[in-house]
Amino acid sequence: MKGDAIIVGAGIGGLMAGRALRADGWRVTIYERTDGLPRTGTALGMWPEAMAALDRLGVGDAVRARGVLQQGATFLRPDGVPFARVTSTDPAYLVSRPTLHEILYSGALEDSVGWDAVVDDPTSLPDADLVVGADGINSRIRDVVAGRRTAPRPLGTVAFRGVVPGTVDDVTETWGEGRLFGITPQDQQTINWFACVRDDLLAERGSTLTPAELLTDLFGHWHQAVAEVVTRVDPEQIDQRPLYDAAPFGSMVRGHTVVIGDAAHAMAPNAGRGACEALLDAVHLADALRASETVDDGLRAFDRARRRAGRRTVRISRFLNRLSTARRFTTSRHRTMNALARLA
Ligand SMILES: Cc1cc2nc3c(=O)[nH]c(=O)nc-3n(C[C@H](O)[C@H](O)[C@H](O)COP(=O)(O)OP(=O)(O)OC[C@H]3O[C@@H](n4cnc5c(N)ncnc54)[C@H](O)[C@@H]3O)c2cc1C
């Protein structure tokens, strides 16, 4: 099955779907509201399934070449004592968001993406055999698929993230009361950091502190590796955002319209899976359409293959968001995480 495909959103899911569908002979047009590829961004973990999906489209080696191998992650208390370690048998890679976008775009989609093209009204889109909503957590296309307004759910936590110059070898997450601080390599010269803090803890700090002052107040007295990163954070480059995930809404498909990635199953960042799931959706979508006689059959097969998996990852990510930022029972929380890490 092939024809004309419209994709809304040139994020990770949209670019990957564009690449996969073009490789199968679809004529692809992508509408993207921004004016070009992202110029800044932090690191994304590409798990083995995501690496396999990237390999299927011939770009896995580019990610390996420009990313950093991730062997696992160590979980620490604020005093620096480890309480759990997750190791992956198959290699995962950390790659910066701008690099991943560029790899997915280059050599395949230069004549397919319309930049500065906001889709405010999905009914105004030209006729096409297939419409793919890859327009992220506040998706307009999801409203079309669900048949109603679908707002994301607040998680009650706020993310802070950024990069500082330097190198680290390992991925660490330090969990304290109501908050966590993560440090990962991003490339050969850059350290990626992120923090996740409960709303109620931030409210207790009042509204007068700047993001940099908040980070110092919340994490500046933690173990040396965290404190060092906090002192080097550039106040102008802190990305601070409240976190949301997607409420379930039924099928990912209506007629010839389908949603993928965050548009379908935006999740808390705590499992580091959102971008990976977007990549998997894109590859499964192309596979399902290739194997079917009609778009309707292909989209139904895609929904069967991906709806449950996406929703399950939303639930796991929500659980980890709560667990990692719990304010009470932190000792038993560390034991729970240790047990989960041994199962992983
Ligand atoms: C703090 C944080 C840390 C994270 N860390 C990780 C990680 O380590 N690993 C991981 O796998 N995931 C991670 N994620 C999740 C990951 O960023 C997302 O899951 C991923 O970006 C989803 O890709 P997407 O293509 O579905 O959506 P997006 O990347 O959001 O792309 C959507 C695109 O659609 C465009 N768009 C939106 N609306 C319109 C419109 N109306 N018209 C035209 N264009 C439109 C947007 O401009 C954007 O380019 C993290 C997320 C956060 C918030």
The ligand as an SDF file (V2000), in Angstrom:
LIG
                    3D

 53 58  0  0  0  0  0  0  0  0999 V2000
   12.4950   16.4930   30.4320 C   0  0  0  0  0  0  0  0  0  0  0  0
   12.3320   15.4340   29.3650 C   0  0  0  0  0  0  0  0  0  0  0  0
   13.3160   14.4410   29.1910 C   0  0  0  0  0  0  0  0  0  0  0  0
   13.1540   13.4110   28.2380 C   0  0  0  0  0  0  0  0  0  0  0  0
   14.1240   12.4390   28.0940 N   0  0  0  0  0  0  0  0  0  0  0  0
   13.9260   11.4110   27.2190 C   0  0  0  0  0  0  0  0  0  0  0  0
   14.9110   10.3540   27.0300 C   0  0  0  0  0  0  0  0  0  0  0  0
   15.9880   10.3310   27.6610 O   0  0  0  0  0  0  0  0  0  0  0  0
   14.6480    9.3390   26.1540 N   0  0  0  0  0  0  0  0  0  0  0  0
   13.4730    9.3120   25.4280 C   0  0  0  0  0  0  0  0  0  0  0  0
   13.2740    8.3420   24.6640 O   0  0  0  0  0  0  0  0  0  0  0  0
   12.5520   10.2980   25.5490 N   0  0  0  0  0  0  0  0  0  0  0  0
   12.7460   11.3450   26.4170 C   0  0  0  0  0  0  0  0  0  0  0  0
   11.8110   12.3430   26.5280 N   0  0  0  0  0  0  0  0  0  0  0  0
   10.5910   12.2570   25.7260 C   0  0  0  0  0  0  0  0  0  0  0  0
   10.8080   12.7300   24.3000 C   0  0  0  0  0  0  0  0  0  0  0  0
   11.3240   14.0420   24.2760 O   0  0  0  0  0  0  0  0  0  0  0  0
    9.4760   12.6980   23.5610 C   0  0  0  0  0  0  0  0  0  0  0  0
    8.7930   11.5100   23.8470 O   0  0  0  0  0  0  0  0  0  0  0  0
    9.7120   12.7910   22.0600 C   0  0  0  0  0  0  0  0  0  0  0  0
   10.2490   14.0350   21.7160 O   0  0  0  0  0  0  0  0  0  0  0  0
    8.4010   12.5590   21.3190 C   0  0  0  0  0  0  0  0  0  0  0  0
    8.6050   12.7370   19.9360 O   0  0  0  0  0  0  0  0  0  0  0  0
    7.3830   13.1860   19.0310 P   0  0  0  0  0  0  0  0  0  0  0  0
    7.9220   13.2850   17.6490 O   0  0  0  0  0  0  0  0  0  0  0  0
    6.2170   12.3150   19.2800 O   0  0  0  0  0  0  0  0  0  0  0  0
    6.9670   14.6200   19.5980 O   0  0  0  0  0  0  0  0  0  0  0  0
    7.8070   15.9720   19.6100 P   0  0  0  0  0  0  0  0  0  0  0  0
    9.2570   15.6940   19.7270 O   0  0  0  0  0  0  0  0  0  0  0  0
    7.1600   16.8360   20.6340 O   0  0  0  0  0  0  0  0  0  0  0  0
    7.5700   16.5870   18.1760 O   0  0  0  0  0  0  0  0  0  0  0  0
    6.3200   17.1520   17.8040 C   0  0  0  0  0  0  0  0  0  0  0  0
    6.5790   18.1080   16.6430 C   0  0  0  0  0  0  0  0  0  0  0  0
    5.3280   18.5820   16.1450 O   0  0  0  0  0  0  0  0  0  0  0  0
    5.4090   19.9910   15.9470 C   0  0  0  0  0  0  0  0  0  0  0  0
    4.0470   20.5130   16.0690 N   0  0  0  0  0  0  0  0  0  0  0  0
    3.2700   20.5170   17.1850 C   0  0  0  0  0  0  0  0  0  0  0  0
    2.0590   21.0270   16.9200 N   0  0  0  0  0  0  0  0  0  0  0  0
    2.0670   21.3730   15.5990 C   0  0  0  0  0  0  0  0  0  0  0  0
    1.0930   21.9550   14.7400 C   0  0  0  0  0  0  0  0  0  0  0  0
   -0.1460   22.2870   15.1810 N   0  0  0  0  0  0  0  0  0  0  0  0
    1.4220   22.1710   13.4440 N   0  0  0  0  0  0  0  0  0  0  0  0
    2.6680   21.8290   12.9750 C   0  0  0  0  0  0  0  0  0  0  0  0
    3.6380   21.2780   13.7620 N   0  0  0  0  0  0  0  0  0  0  0  0
    3.3230   21.0390   15.0480 C   0  0  0  0  0  0  0  0  0  0  0  0
    6.3600   20.4660   17.0500 C   0  0  0  0  0  0  0  0  0  0  0  0
    6.9360   21.7280   16.7470 O   0  0  0  0  0  0  0  0  0  0  0  0
    7.3840   19.3390   17.0710 C   0  0  0  0  0  0  0  0  0  0  0  0
    8.4370   19.5570   16.1480 O   0  0  0  0  0  0  0  0  0  0  0  0
   11.9750   13.3810   27.4500 C   0  0  0  0  0  0  0  0  0  0  0  0
   10.9910   14.3940   27.5920 C   0  0  0  0  0  0  0  0  0  0  0  0
   11.1650   15.4090   28.5470 C   0  0  0  0  0  0  0  0  0  0  0  0
   10.0930   16.4700   28.6950 C   0  0  0  0  0  0  0  0  0  0  0  0
  1  2  1  0
  2  3  1  0
  2 52  2  0
  3  4  2  0
  4  5  1  0
  4 50  1  0
  5  6  2  0
  6  7  1  0
  6 13  1  0
  7  8  2  0
  7  9  1  0
  9 10  1  0
 10 11  2  0
 10 12  1  0
 12 13  2  0
 13 14  1  0
 14 15  1  0
 14 50  1  0
 15 16  1  0
 16 17  1  0
 16 18  1  0
 18 19  1  0
 18 20  1  0
 20 21  1  0
 20 22  1  0
 22 23  1  0
 23 24  1  0
 24 25  2  0
 24 26  1  0
 24 27  1  0
 27 28  1  0
 28 29  2  0
 28 30  1  0
 28 31  1  0
 31 32  1  0
 32 33  1  0
 33 34  1  0
 33 48  1  0
 34 35  1  0
 35 36  1  0
 35 46  1  0
 36 37  1  0
 36 45  1  0
 37 38  2  0
 38 39  1  0
 39 40  1  0
 39 45  2  0
 40 41  1  0
 40 42  2  0
 42 43  1  0
 43 44  2  0
 44 45  1  0
 46 47  1  0
 46 48  1  0
 48 49  1  0
 50 51  2  0
 51 52  1  0
 52 53  1  0
M  END
$$$$
